[in-house]
Amino acid sequence: MARKPRSAAQSNADLSLTEFTRTFFTTLGATVRQDSSQVQHALDVELTEPLRQHFGRERLRLIFHTGEAEPDAELVAHGSRIFDEMMALLDQKGAFAVLRAPVKHQGGELLLSAIRLTNASVSRLRLQERARMLFVFTWRITYRADDKQQEIFTVWLDDDGRLIHQPDAISDDAAPGSDYARLLQEAEPAAVERNDAGETLPPRLPALTQLTRLAERARSYAIYHADVRCVTHEAEILPRLYKTLNRLITYYEQQIGEVQAARDPEGERRRALEADLRRKVGEEIENHRLRVEVELIGYVAVEVPIAVAEMTLTTGRHEVAVRVEQDRYSGALRRPTCHACGDETATATIDRNGHLMCERCTHLCAGCNDLLCTLCGVAPCPVCSAENCDQCGQMCWACGERACTVHISVCPTCGDSVCHACQAECAACGVRQCKSHLRSDCVAEARSVQELICPRCAVRCPGCQQFSAHTGVCDASGQRFCQNCLIVCAGCGRTVGPGYYQHSAADQQLYCRECLHECMFCQALTHETKSCAVCERSGCPTCVGRCVVCGRELCTAHSLRMSGCGHVVCNLDLQECGVCHELVCPRCAAVCPVCDNFHCEAHAMRCTQCGQEYCSACVSRVGLCATCTVISIGGIPVDRLALAWEDDPAAQALIPHYRWVVGSNRRYDIYVGEGAMMSAAIVVIDRNANTRRVVWMRRLSALDRLRSRLGI
């Protein structure tokens, strides 16, 4: 019959059991060989003498499946006879054992060269052999819920109760391969000691109270490890619990839903099903509750041989006792520790106070050149950063730092010793003192410059109430003000302070009181006054202005400031518009060339023919001025040879093509030329200029002339 294939889980279990069996006999010194026959995972074990006495035979043939049975083979499985004998041997050996690590490193060369001396020598040396105890506590941690899982957890402690962390190495200096598993494998039983009577003495162990304390400490590490693993186990249990509860709730809800109301009028069956559901849900929750058991199944005390070198280092002033240890099993060295940082050091330096320090914690005082460690108080100077000790440095009362003797001095104001980083020189007198006694100069701050002044040089300005060493005397009052408050009079050039000068609205300048006068008209202060030519009263330039026509200075009562242009015109030179009779500025208003009257901008009109500006009274309804109207009725003929407009070549070129007539007013000569086909040309000459010049030139077609006459 064909053999059924085994499942993957069963195969993994067989492999784990095979590996456990191989490790079991290898650790106990037996020789294990893999069988070369067709039987898979079969082992041939050659036993040692202690194992022969326990198992009752010299060799073992081990198999791990019932289908691979042989006449002389022993089946290794849970509950089998050979497996129970293995567990019994483990219980006998694993409960407690005292082992001794073998000596692998002989000689004292490495021990004596473990530290390098820098400023000391060895005065006394003593070498001796000792032992250091390591304790191995093995705990079985059981996790019970809907399933059961077990874990073996090992805790390594030294004789002081310190945990030896993973990875399993005795120290950083340990040789390759000297891990704890190999240490247990290579360790030998402790030598049996006998008394004088030949009786066997028990092994030398620490006191029971110390073993109990170590066991409790190891148990705390095991409990912490179990708490961490519980997170993973609970994450695996919860999905199974939810699946089971979902199945139960779905089943009972279906059963309750199938109960007919006619057959269960009082609901007893439904209530019974609901109570049964609650009971089963509680049972499943309780079955899936994780329970943890921590059980000590054995502990081992490993005696590790230690070579100890006790030496006394001397510098002539101090003697320091140091101790160097070497693990004879792994070769690891335990060097002396630094007094400052507590780390092991391979370089030994003794400071002025007799402290052993490492190279990182060694400091040199810049004052006395003595070596000191970090804890002895070497501190950098806050000014030059040079390190100094408590004897060469001095504490600053301001910042609390230790400064060197060069950069600390006594403040002349308070008498305290303060470093130069907390002091500053007065910008005025140069005396160095504490910054807390100095004041900021308000004049320098206004100039964006940082200047500090002492109380002797600081003067409180009566104007701004600030302190400053940049002061001056007011020429008007004799008081001392800061430079921010003093001004120079724009009139007389004197220096005056607050309250003795005013701002002039006329020219936006500052003047002293002596340079300012009160205006008789507006009562404003002004540095410049003018007298009216009529009433002879004085006033400011705003109230007394100069007439733009006659040039006389007149007050507001005898003059008028025009609203449009702002010109001042005296009452005698005022003009009015010839049309509306409103007052106009004689400088800015235009004069009509026809009637010679002033007119305002509202009554100015431009002739459509000559293009010049006239008053509205001198322009007809069709847009022609009085002069152009007269020319159209009867202008004075002009000979072509008498015309000459050399200043305008374009107008000069028109002369031969037209018959010209002229009409004149007080300013313009208007020439009108009659051409062929009712065409015409207009040329306007301005006589007010020093030379006659053409100011307007225009050609008119017959249609343009018709439109001009019709006023369109």
C-alpha positions in Angstrom: 0.0 0.0 0.0 1.3 3.5 -0.9 2.3 5.6 2.0 0.3 8.8 2.5 2.3 12.0 2.1 2.8 13.9 5.4 1.5 17.4 5.8 3.9 20.4 5.9 3.1 21.1 9.6 4.0 17.5 10.5 7.3 17.7 8.5 8.2 21.0 10.2 7.6 19.3 13.6 9.8 16.4 12.7 12.6 18.7 11.6 12.3 20.6 14.9 12.4 17.4 16.9 15.3 16.1 14.9 17.3 19.3 15.4 16.5 19.2 19.2 17.7 15.6 19.4 20.9 16.4 17.5 21.6 19.5 19.8 20.8 17.5 22.9 23.4 14.8 22.3 26.0 17.2 20.8 25.8 19.5 23.8 26.3 16.5 26.2 29.4 15.4 24.3 28.1 12.5 22.3 29.0 11.9 18.7 26.1 12.3 16.3 26.2 11.1 12.7 23.6 11.3 10.0 22.7 7.8 8.7 23.6 7.2 5.0 20.8 4.7 4.5 17.4 5.3 2.9 15.8 6.1 6.2 15.3 9.9 6.3 16.5 11.9 9.3 17.8 8.8 11.1 20.7 9.4 13.6 23.5 7.2 14.9 24.6 8.4 18.4 27.8 7.2 20.1 27.3 7.9 23.8 29.8 9.0 26.4 30.3 7.2 29.7 27.8 9.3 31.7 25.2 8.9 28.9 25.9 5.1 28.8 25.0 4.8 32.5 21.8 6.8 32.0 20.5 5.1 28.8 22.0 1.6 29.5 23.7 1.1 26.2 26.8 2.3 24.2 25.1 3.4 20.9 21.7 4.6 19.9 19.9 4.3 16.6 17.2 7.0 16.5 14.3 7.4 14.0 11.5 9.9 14.0 8.7 8.1 12.1 6.8 4.9 12.8 6.9 4.0 9.1 10.7 3.8 9.3 10.8 1.2 12.1 13.9 -0.9 12.4 14.7 -3.8 14.8 17.4 -1.9 16.9 16.0 1.7 16.3 14.4 3.9 19.0 11.5 6.1 18.0 11.9 9.7 19.1 8.5 11.3 19.5 6.5 13.1 22.2 5.7 10.5 24.8 8.1 7.8 23.5 10.4 6.0 26.0 13.6 7.4 24.7 12.2 11.0 24.7 11.0 10.6 28.3 14.6 9.4 29.2 16.0 12.5 27.5 13.6 14.8 29.4 14.5 13.0 32.7 18.2 13.7 32.1 17.4 17.3 31.3 15.4 17.7 34.5 18.3 16.1 36.4 21.0 18.3 34.8 19.0 21.4 34.1 17.7 22.1 37.6 21.0 23.4 38.8 24.5 23.1 37.6 27.9 24.7 38.6 30.2 24.9 35.7 33.7 26.3 35.2 34.8 27.9 31.9 38.1 26.6 30.5 41.2 28.7 30.4 41.9 29.7 26.8 44.2 32.7 27.3 47.4 32.2 29.2 50.1 34.7 30.0 50.1 38.2 31.3 51.4 40.3 28.4 48.0 41.4 27.3 47.0 42.2 30.9 50.1 44.3 31.6 49.8 46.2 28.3 46.0 46.9 28.8 46.6 50.6 29.7 49.0 53.1 28.5 50.5 55.5 31.0 51.0 59.2 30.1 52.2 61.1 33.1 52.6 58.4 35.8 54.6 55.3 36.5 53.9 52.0 38.3 55.2 51.8 41.8 53.5 48.6 43.0 52.2 45.6 41.0 50.3 42.5 42.2 49.0 39.7 40.0 46.4 37.2 41.1 43.9 34.7 39.8 40.2 35.0 40.7 36.8 33.9 39.5 33.8 35.8 38.3 30.3 34.2 38.5 27.8 34.3 35.7 24.3 33.1 36.3 22.0 31.7 33.6 18.3 31.5 34.5 16.1 29.5 32.1 12.4 30.2 32.2 9.5 28.4 30.5 6.9 30.9 29.4 3.5 29.3 28.7 0.8 31.2 26.7 -2.7 29.7 27.1 -5.8 30.7 25.2 -7.8 28.7 22.7 -4.4 27.1 22.0 -1.2 26.6 24.0 2.2 27.9 23.1 5.4 27.6 25.1 8.7 29.5 24.9 12.1 29.0 26.5 13.6 32.3 27.6 17.2 32.6 29.0 18.4 35.5 31.2 22.1 36.0 31.8 23.2 38.0 34.8 26.6 38.8 36.3 27.4 38.5 40.0 26.3 42.2 40.5 22.8 41.5 39.0 23.5 43.4 35.7 21.8 42.1 32.6 24.1 40.9 29.8 22.5 42.1 26.6 22.3 40.3 23.3 24.0 39.5 21.0 25.5 36.8 23.1 29.0 38.1 23.5 30.9 38.5 26.8 32.2 41.9 25.8 33.1 44.0 22.8 36.7 42.7 23.1 35.7 39.0 23.1 37.2 36.7 20.5 35.1 35.5 17.6 32.9 32.5 18.6 33.0 33.1 22.3 29.2 33.5 22.7 27.2 32.2 25.6 25.9 29.1 23.8 29.5 28.0 23.2 30.4 29.0 26.8 27.8 26.6 28.1 29.0 23.9 25.7 32.6 24.2 26.5 32.2 24.7 30.3 33.3 21.9 32.5 31.8 20.7 35.8 33.4 22.5 38.8 36.2 20.5 40.5 34.9 18.5 43.4 36.4 19.6 46.7 36.8 17.3 49.7 37.5 17.9 53.3 40.2 16.3 55.4 38.0 13.3 56.1 37.6 12.7 52.4 34.0 13.8 52.2 32.7 15.7 49.2 32.0 19.4 49.8 29.2 21.2 48.1 30.2 23.8 45.5 31.0 27.3 46.6 28.1 29.5 45.8 26.9 33.0 46.8 24.6 33.3 49.7 21.0 32.2 49.3 19.8 35.7 49.7 21.9 36.8 46.7 20.7 33.9 44.6 17.1 34.8 45.5 17.7 38.4 44.6 19.3 37.4 41.2 16.4 35.1 40.5 13.8 37.8 41.2 15.7 40.2 38.9 15.8 37.6 36.2 12.1 36.9 36.6 11.4 40.6 36.1 13.2 40.4 32.7 11.3 37.3 31.8 8.0 38.9 32.7 8.8 42.0 30.6 9.7 39.7 27.7 6.4 37.9 28.1 4.4 41.2 28.2 6.0 42.2 24.9 5.2 38.8 23.3 1.6 39.0 24.5 0.9 41.8 22.0 1.7 39.5 19.1 -0.2 36.6 20.6 -3.3 38.7 21.3 -3.2 40.0 17.7 -3.3 36.4 16.5 -6.1 35.4 19.0 -8.5 38.2 18.2 -9.3 37.2 14.6 -10.1 33.6 15.7 -12.3 35.0 18.5 -14.2 37.2 16.1 -14.7 34.4 13.6 -16.1 32.1 16.3 -18.4 34.8 17.7 -19.6 35.7 14.3 -20.4 32.0 13.6 -22.3 31.7 16.9 -24.3 34.9 16.5 -25.2 34.1 12.9 -26.4 30.6 13.9 -28.5 31.7 16.9 -30.0 34.7 15.0 -31.1 32.3 12.3 -32.6 29.9 15.0 -34.5 32.8 16.7 -35.7 34.1 13.3 -37.2 30.7 12.5 -39.3 30.5 15.6 -42.9 31.2 14.7 -44.9 33.5 16.9 -47.9 31.1 16.8 -45.9 28.3 18.3 -44.2 30.5 20.9 -46.8 33.1 21.9 -45.0 34.0 25.2 -41.5 34.1 23.7 -40.0 31.5 26.0 -38.1 29.7 23.3 -36.7 33.0 22.0 -35.5 34.0 25.4 -34.0 30.5 26.0 -32.1 30.8 22.7 -30.9 34.4 23.6 -29.7 33.2 27.0 -27.9 30.2 25.5 -26.2 32.7 23.0 -25.0 34.9 25.8 -23.7 31.9 27.7 -21.8 30.6 24.7 -20.4 34.0 23.9 -19.1 34.3 27.4 -17.5 30.9 27.3 -15.8 31.6 24.0 -14.5 35.0 25.3 -13.2 33.2 28.4 -11.6 30.4 26.3 -9.8 32.9 24.2 -8.5 34.9 27.1 -4.7 34.9 27.1 -3.1 33.6 30.3 0.6 33.6 30.9 2.7 31.4 33.2 6.4 32.0 33.9 8.2 29.0 35.4 11.8 28.6 36.3 13.0 25.3 35.0 16.7 25.6 35.7 19.7 27.8 36.4 23.4 27.5 35.9 26.2 29.2 37.8 29.2 29.5 35.5 32.6 30.3 37.1 34.8 32.3 34.8 38.5 32.5 35.6 39.7 36.0 35.9 43.3 37.3 36.0 43.6 40.5 38.0 46.4 43.0 38.0 46.3 45.5 40.9 48.8 48.3 40.4 49.5 51.6 42.0 50.2 54.6 39.7 52.2 57.5 41.0 53.0 61.0 39.7 55.2 62.1 42.6 52.4 64.0 44.2 49.5 61.5 44.0 49.1 57.7 44.1 46.2 56.1 42.4 45.2 52.4 42.8 43.9 50.8 39.5 42.7 47.4 38.6 42.8 45.6 35.3 41.0 42.3 34.8 41.2 39.7 31.9 38.7 37.0 31.2 40.8 33.9 30.8 38.1 32.2 28.7 37.3 35.0 26.1 40.4 37.2 26.6 38.2 40.3 27.2 39.7 43.0 29.3 38.1 45.1 31.9 40.1 48.4 32.3 39.8 51.1 34.9 37.1 53.7 34.4 37.5 57.4 33.9 36.7 59.5 37.0 34.8 62.1 34.9 32.8 60.1 32.3 32.8 56.6 33.8 33.9 54.9 30.6 36.7 52.4 30.4 39.9 53.9 29.2 43.0 52.4 27.7 45.0 55.6 28.4 45.7 56.5 32.0 46.3 60.1 32.9 46.3 61.4 36.5 45.2 65.0 37.0 46.3 67.5 39.6 43.8 66.2 42.2 44.7 62.6 41.8 41.8 61.6 39.5 42.3 59.0 36.8 40.9 60.3 33.5 40.6 59.3 29.9 42.0 61.2 26.9 38.6 62.8 26.1 38.2 64.2 29.6 41.8 65.6 29.9 42.1 69.4 30.0 45.1 71.7 30.3 44.8 74.9 32.4 46.1 77.8 30.4 47.2 79.6 33.5 49.2 77.0 35.6 49.6 74.3 32.8 48.2 71.6 35.2 46.2 68.6 33.9 42.6 68.4 35.2 39.6 66.3 34.4 36.2 67.6 33.4 34.7 67.3 36.9 37.5 69.4 38.5 36.0 72.5 37.1 38.1 73.5 34.1 36.0 76.2 32.3 36.6 78.3 29.2 37.0 82.0 29.5 33.9 83.8 28.1 36.3 86.3 26.3 39.2 84.4 24.9 37.9 80.8 25.4 41.1 79.7 27.2 40.4 76.9 29.7 41.3 77.8 33.3 41.0 76.1 36.6 39.4 77.4 39.8 42.8 78.6 41.1 43.8 80.5 37.9 40.3 81.8 37.0 37.9 84.1 38.8 34.1 83.9 38.8 32.3 86.7 37.1 29.5 88.1 39.3 27.4 89.1 36.3 27.3 85.9 34.1 28.6 83.3 36.5 31.3 82.2 34.1 34.9 81.7 35.1 37.2 84.2 33.3 41.0 84.3 33.1 42.9 86.9 35.1 43.6 88.9 32.0 39.9 89.4 31.0 38.4 90.2 34.4 38.6 93.4 36.4 36.8 95.3 39.2 34.0 97.5 38.1 34.7 101.1 39.4 31.0 101.7 40.1 29.8 98.6 42.1 33.2 97.1 43.0 32.4 93.6 41.7 34.7 91.4 39.7 33.2 91.2 36.3 34.6 89.7 33.1 35.2 91.9 30.1 32.4 90.2 28.1 29.9 91.7 30.7 31.7 95.1 30.7 32.0 97.8 28.1 33.9 101.0 27.8 32.2 104.4 28.1 32.1 106.0 24.6 32.9 109.4 26.2 35.5 108.8 28.8 36.7 105.3 28.0 36.3 103.9 31.5 35.4 100.1 31.6 32.6 99.1 33.8 29.5 96.8 34.0 27.1 97.1 31.2 24.2 97.4 33.7 25.6 100.7 34.8 25.9 102.2 31.3 23.2 103.9 29.4 22.5 104.1 25.7 23.3 107.5 24.1 20.1 108.8 22.6 21.9 110.8 20.0 23.9 107.7 18.8 20.7 105.7 18.7 19.0 108.3 16.4 22.0 107.9 14.1 21.7 104.0 14.2 25.0 103.7 16.2 25.3 101.8 19.5 27.1 103.9 22.1 27.2 103.3 25.8 28.0 106.0 28.3 28.7 105.9 32.0 26.6 107.9 34.6 29.3 110.5 34.9 29.2 111.4 31.2 25.5 110.9 30.8 23.5 114.2 30.9 19.7 114.1 31.0 18.4 116.4 28.3 15.6 118.7 29.7 13.9 118.6 26.3 13.5 114.8 25.6 14.4 113.5 29.1 17.0 111.1 27.5 20.6 110.6 28.4 23.4 111.6 26.1 27.0 112.7 26.1 26.5 114.7 22.8 25.2 118.0 24.2 25.3 121.6 23.4 24.3 125.0 25.0 21.2 126.9 23.9 22.2 130.5 22.9 18.9 131.8 23.9 18.4 130.3 27.4 21.9 129.0 28.3 20.5 125.5 29.1 22.3 122.3 28.0 20.4 120.1 25.5 21.2 117.0 23.5 22.1 117.3 19.9 18.7 115.8 18.9 16.9 118.7 20.5 19.1 121.6 19.4 18.5 123.3 16.0 20.3 126.0 14.0 18.1 129.0 13.3 17.6 129.5 9.6 17.7 133.3 10.0 20.5 134.2 12.4 22.4 130.9 12.6 22.2 130.6 16.4 21.8 127.3 18.2 18.6 127.1 20.3 16.8 124.4 22.2 13.1 123.3 22.6 10.8 126.2 23.5 13.0 128.8 21.9 12.3 128.2 18.2 9.3 127.8 16.1 8.4 126.4 12.7 7.7 129.0 10.0 4.8 128.0 7.7 6.0 130.4 5.0 9.2 128.5 4.0 8.9 125.4 6.3 12.1 126.4 8.2 13.0 126.6 11.9 13.7 130.0 13.4 14.5 131.3 16.8 12.0 133.6 18.6 14.1 136.7 18.0 14.0 136.1 14.2 10.2 135.7 14.2 7.7 138.6 14.1 3.9 138.6 14.5 1.9 139.5 11.4 -0.4 142.5 12.0 -3.1 140.9 9.8 -3.2 137.2 10.6 -1.2 137.2 13.9 1.1 134.4 12.6 4.8 134.3 13.4 7.1 135.0 10.4 10.7 135.8 9.9 10.0 138.0 6.9 7.7 141.0 7.0 6.6 143.5 4.3 5.0 146.9 4.6 1.9 148.0 2.6 2.6 150.9 0.3 -0.8 152.5 1.1 -1.4 152.0 4.9 2.3 151.2 5.8 1.3 148.3 8.1 3.6 145.3 8.3 2.6 141.7 7.6 3.8 138.3 6.5 4.4 137.5 2.8 1.0 135.8 2.7 -0.9 138.9 3.9 1.3 141.5 2.0 1.8 140.7 -1.7 3.4 142.4 -4.7 1.1 143.6 -7.4 1.8 141.9 -10.7 1.1 145.2 -12.6 2.7 148.0 -10.7 5.0 146.0 -8.5 3.9 147.7 -5.2 3.6 145.7 -2.0 0.1 145.9 -0.7 -2.0 144.4 2.1 -5.2 142.4 1.6 -7.2 145.5 2.2 -5.6 147.4 -0.7 -5.2 144.4 -3.1 -7.0 141.4 -4.4 -5.6 137.9 -4.9 -7.1 136.5 -8.0 -8.8 133.1 -7.5 -7.8 131.5 -10.8 -4.1 132.4 -11.1 -3.3 133.5 -7.6 -1.8 136.8 -8.7 -2.0 139.8 -6.4 -3.4 142.9 -8.1 -3.8 146.3 -6.4 -7.1 148.1 -6.4 -5.9 150.6 -9.0 -4.9 148.0 -11.5 -7.9 145.8 -11.3 -9.7 145.3 -14.7 -13.1 143.9 -15.5 -14.5 141.8 -18.4 -15.9 144.0 -21.1 -18.9 141.6 -21.5 -19.9 140.5 -18.0 -18.0 143.2 -16.0 -16.4 140.7 -13.6 -12.9 141.4 -12.2 -10.1 139.7 -14.2 -6.3 139.5 -13.7 -4.7 142.1 -16.0 -1.6 139.8 -16.3 -3.5 136.7 -17.3 -6.7 138.0 -18.9 -6.7 138.5 -22.7 -7.4 141.9 -24.5 -9.7 141.9 -27.4 -7.8 143.1 -30.6 -11.0 144.8 -31.9 -12.5 146.7 -28.9 -9.3 146.7 -26.7 -11.2 145.5 -23.7 -10.3 142.7 -21.2 -12.5 139.6 -21.3 -12.7 136.5 -19.2 -12.3 132.9 -20.4 -16.1 132.4 -20.4 -16.6 135.2 -23.0 -13.7 134.4 -25.3 -14.5 133.3 -28.9 -12.4 132.3 -31.9 -13.2 133.7 -35.4 -13.9 130.9 -37.9 -12.1 132.7 -40.7 -9.0 134.2 -39.2 -8.7 131.8 -36.3 -7.9 134.4 -33.7 -9.4 134.9 -30.3 -11.8 137.9 -29.5 -14.4 138.8 -27.0 -17.8 137.4 -27.6 -19.2 140.9 -28.2 -16.9 141.4 -31.2 -17.8 138.0 -32.9 -21.0 137.8 -35.0 -23.5 135.0 -34.9 -22.0 133.4 -38.0 -18.6 133.2 -36.2 -16.8 136.1 -37.9 -15.0 138.8 -36.0 -15.7 142.5 -36.7 -12.5 142.8 -38.8 -13.3 139.8 -41.0 -16.9 141.2 -41.4 -15.5 144.6 -42.6 -13.1 142.9 -45.1 -15.9 141.0 -46.7 -17.8 144.2 -47.3 -15.0 146.5 -48.4 -11.4 145.6 -47.7 -8.5 147.7 -48.9 -6.9 146.3 -52.0 -3.2 145.6 -51.8 -0.6 145.3 -54.6 1.0 141.9 -54.8 4.4 143.5 -55.1 3.9 145.2 -51.7 3.4 141.9 -49.9 6.4 140.2 -48.3 6.1 137.4 -45.8 9.7 136.1 -45.9 9.3 134.5 -42.4 6.9 132.0 -43.8 7.7 130.5 -47.3 4.4 128.8 -47.5 2.5 132.1 -47.1 5.0 133.7 -49.6 4.1 131.2 -52.2 0.4 132.2 -52.0 0.9 135.8 -53.1 0.9 135.3 -57.0 -2.3 133.2 -57.0 -4.7 135.6 -55.4 -6.0 139.2 -55.4 -5.4 140.5 -52.0 -7.4 142.9 -49.7 -6.5 143.8 -46.2 -8.4 144.7 -43.0 -6.7 145.7 -39.7 -7.5 146.0 -36.0 -5.4 146.9 -33.0 -3.2 143.8 -33.2 -3.7 141.9 -36.5 -3.5 142.6 -40.2 -5.8 140.1 -41.9 -5.2 139.5 -45.7 -7.9 137.9 -47.7 -7.0 136.6 -51.2 -9.6 136.1 -53.9 -8.7 133.2 -56.3 -10.2 131.4 -59.2 -13.4 129.3 -58.8 -14.5 131.3 -55.8 -11.5 130.0 -53.8 -9.8 132.2 -51.1 -6.8 132.3 -48.8 -6.4 133.9 -45.4 -3.1 135.2 -43.9 -3.0 136.8 -40.5 0.0 139.0 -39.5 0.7 139.8 -35.8 1.9 143.4 -35.3 2.6 143.1 -31.5 5.8 141.2 -32.1 9.1 143.0 -32.7 8.9 141.8 -36.3 5.8 141.1 -38.3 5.2 137.4 -38.4 2.6 135.1 -39.8 0.4 133.5 -37.1 -2.4 132.0 -39.3 -2.6 130.8 -42.8 -5.5 129.0 -44.4 -6.9 128.1 -47.8 -10.7 128.1 -48.4 -12.6 126.4 -51.2 -15.9 127.7 -52.5 -17.7 125.2 -50.3 -15.8 126.3 -47.2 -16.6 130.0 -47.9 -20.3 129.1 -48.3 -20.3 127.3 -45.0 -18.5 130.2 -43.3 -21.1 132.7 -44.4 -24.0 130.5 -43.4 -22.4 129.8 -40.0 -22.3 126.0 -40.4 
